[in-house]
Amino acid sequence: MSLWSLLDGGISHPSPANNWRLRFVYWCGRRLASRHKNVTVPKSCRIHPGARINPRNGAIRFGENCIVADGAIIQGLVEFGENCSVQPYSILTGYGTPEEPSGKITIGNHVRIASHGMFIATNHNFDDPGKPICKQGLSSAPITIEDDVWIAGRVNITAGVTIGQGSVIGGGSVVTKTIPPMSVAVGAPARVIRTRG
Ligand SMILES: CC(C)(COP(=O)(O)OP(=O)(O)OC[C@H]1O[C@@H](n2cnc3c(N)ncnc32)[C@H](O)[C@@H]1OP(=O)(O)O)[C@@H](O)C(=O)NCCC(=O)NCCS
């Protein structure tokens, strides 16, 4: 059993900080994240210390009241609005620098990202069959999740995609194209099955 699960009671979702143990756990999580100079974490955020947060050569900014669970990985150039959550084992990797944000990940307000999501804002180049793919470089493009979106479990969002405001992405989907606002989209590749409201 890890020190953190002893202190947090083994809960998977960072629950309200209503006792000293949880307050200490989230304080440690915020301190671990903000030891990097380009990470901004308001005090209202509940960051589990088991999350791996590193801006690499980019920057990570959380809005007020964000939640990041144990095991989530947030790397590179990533910006969150207010009141977002990232559940266990989701991976968000943005590329580029604040000056040249070629593959920035932008998350709006009130966004829910369930477990095992994968948002990687780059692809390996593979046009040359005579050269190993790993030696052909990367092409990055931004990923944008607008306000009030629910991304269910095990969703893969590819580089260059925008998920429109108010949308729901069903579990296990692979989103390769932009999804219009208020859509319910499912499948691999994700297709809009209906519009909310
Ligand atoms: C998308 C979802 C929210 C249901 O939305 P809905 O609008 O009520 O959709 P329905 O259940 O009416 O399904 C409509 C069609 O889409 C299909 N469908 C639903 N969810 C799907 C999914 N995740 N992947 C592929 N197809 C799916 C249904 O089989 C149905 O197909 P049919 O018309 O051929 O029978 C739900 O299926 C889902 O994926 N929930 C996420 C669960 C999860 O990950 N929870 C943890 C996160 S907190």
The ligand as an SDF file (V2000), in Angstrom:
LIG
                    3D

 48 50  0  0  0  0  0  0  0  0999 V2000
  -22.7980    7.4160  -25.2940 C   0  0  0  0  0  0  0  0  0  0  0  0
  -23.5990    7.0140  -24.0600 C   0  0  0  0  0  0  0  0  0  0  0  0
  -23.5080    8.1350  -23.0180 C   0  0  0  0  0  0  0  0  0  0  0  0
  -25.0650    6.7660  -24.4280 C   0  0  0  0  0  0  0  0  0  0  0  0
  -25.6230    7.8260  -25.1870 O   0  0  0  0  0  0  0  0  0  0  0  0
  -27.1130    7.7200  -25.7750 P   0  0  0  0  0  0  0  0  0  0  0  0
  -27.3850    8.9160  -26.6240 O   0  0  0  0  0  0  0  0  0  0  0  0
  -28.0450    7.4510  -24.6430 O   0  0  0  0  0  0  0  0  0  0  0  0
  -26.9890    6.4830  -26.7560 O   0  0  0  0  0  0  0  0  0  0  0  0
  -27.8450    5.1290  -26.7990 P   0  0  0  0  0  0  0  0  0  0  0  0
  -27.5660    4.3070  -25.6010 O   0  0  0  0  0  0  0  0  0  0  0  0
  -29.2830    5.4910  -27.1240 O   0  0  0  0  0  0  0  0  0  0  0  0
  -27.2040    4.4160  -28.0660 O   0  0  0  0  0  0  0  0  0  0  0  0
  -27.4360    4.8570  -29.4130 C   0  0  0  0  0  0  0  0  0  0  0  0
  -26.6410    3.9420  -30.3490 C   0  0  0  0  0  0  0  0  0  0  0  0
  -25.2410    4.1810  -30.1590 O   0  0  0  0  0  0  0  0  0  0  0  0
  -24.5730    2.9800  -29.7380 C   0  0  0  0  0  0  0  0  0  0  0  0
  -23.5890    3.3450  -28.7210 N   0  0  0  0  0  0  0  0  0  0  0  0
  -23.8150    3.9010  -27.5150 C   0  0  0  0  0  0  0  0  0  0  0  0
  -22.6650    4.1190  -26.8620 N   0  0  0  0  0  0  0  0  0  0  0  0
  -21.6930    3.6720  -27.6700 C   0  0  0  0  0  0  0  0  0  0  0  0
  -20.2930    3.6240  -27.5340 C   0  0  0  0  0  0  0  0  0  0  0  0
  -19.6820    4.0840  -26.4410 N   0  0  0  0  0  0  0  0  0  0  0  0
  -19.5830    3.1340  -28.5760 N   0  0  0  0  0  0  0  0  0  0  0  0
  -20.1890    2.6690  -29.6930 C   0  0  0  0  0  0  0  0  0  0  0  0
  -21.5270    2.6850  -29.8650 N   0  0  0  0  0  0  0  0  0  0  0  0
  -22.2700    3.1740  -28.8550 C   0  0  0  0  0  0  0  0  0  0  0  0
  -25.6710    2.1090  -29.1770 C   0  0  0  0  0  0  0  0  0  0  0  0
  -25.3340    0.7390  -29.2750 O   0  0  0  0  0  0  0  0  0  0  0  0
  -26.8230    2.4740  -30.0710 C   0  0  0  0  0  0  0  0  0  0  0  0
  -26.6690    1.8100  -31.3160 O   0  0  0  0  0  0  0  0  0  0  0  0
  -27.9550    1.2480  -32.1490 P   0  0  0  0  0  0  0  0  0  0  0  0
  -28.7610    2.4730  -32.4930 O   0  0  0  0  0  0  0  0  0  0  0  0
  -27.3370    0.5870  -33.3350 O   0  0  0  0  0  0  0  0  0  0  0  0
  -28.6620    0.3410  -31.2160 O   0  0  0  0  0  0  0  0  0  0  0  0
  -23.0900    5.6910  -23.4230 C   0  0  0  0  0  0  0  0  0  0  0  0
  -23.3390    4.6070  -24.3250 O   0  0  0  0  0  0  0  0  0  0  0  0
  -21.6090    5.6900  -23.0920 C   0  0  0  0  0  0  0  0  0  0  0  0
  -20.7200    5.4780  -23.9240 O   0  0  0  0  0  0  0  0  0  0  0  0
  -21.3610    5.9380  -21.7860 N   0  0  0  0  0  0  0  0  0  0  0  0
  -20.0060    6.0790  -21.2750 C   0  0  0  0  0  0  0  0  0  0  0  0
  -19.7310    5.1320  -20.1240 C   0  0  0  0  0  0  0  0  0  0  0  0
  -18.4330    5.5010  -19.4630 C   0  0  0  0  0  0  0  0  0  0  0  0
  -17.3730    5.5160  -20.0610 O   0  0  0  0  0  0  0  0  0  0  0  0
  -18.5760    5.8310  -18.2030 N   0  0  0  0  0  0  0  0  0  0  0  0
  -17.4420    6.2770  -17.4120 C   0  0  0  0  0  0  0  0  0  0  0  0
  -17.2420    7.7200  -17.5280 C   0  0  0  0  0  0  0  0  0  0  0  0
  -17.8040    8.7220  -16.2180 S   0  0  0  0  0  0  0  0  0  0  0  0
  1  2  1  0
  2  3  1  0
  2  4  1  0
  2 36  1  0
  4  5  1  0
  5  6  1  0
  6  7  2  0
  6  8  1  0
  6  9  1  0
  9 10  1  0
 10 11  2  0
 10 12  1  0
 10 13  1  0
 13 14  1  0
 14 15  1  0
 15 16  1  0
 15 30  1  0
 16 17  1  0
 17 18  1  0
 17 28  1  0
 18 19  1  0
 18 27  1  0
 19 20  2  0
 20 21  1  0
 21 22  1  0
 21 27  2  0
 22 23  1  0
 22 24  2  0
 24 25  1  0
 25 26  2  0
 26 27  1  0
 28 29  1  0
 28 30  1  0
 30 31  1  0
 31 32  1  0
 32 33  2  0
 32 34  1  0
 32 35  1  0
 36 37  1  0
 36 38  1  0
 38 39  2  0
 38 40  1  0
 40 41  1  0
 41 42  1  0
 42 43  1  0
 43 44  2  0
 43 45  1  0
 45 46  1  0
 46 47  1  0
 47 48  1  0
M  END
$$$$
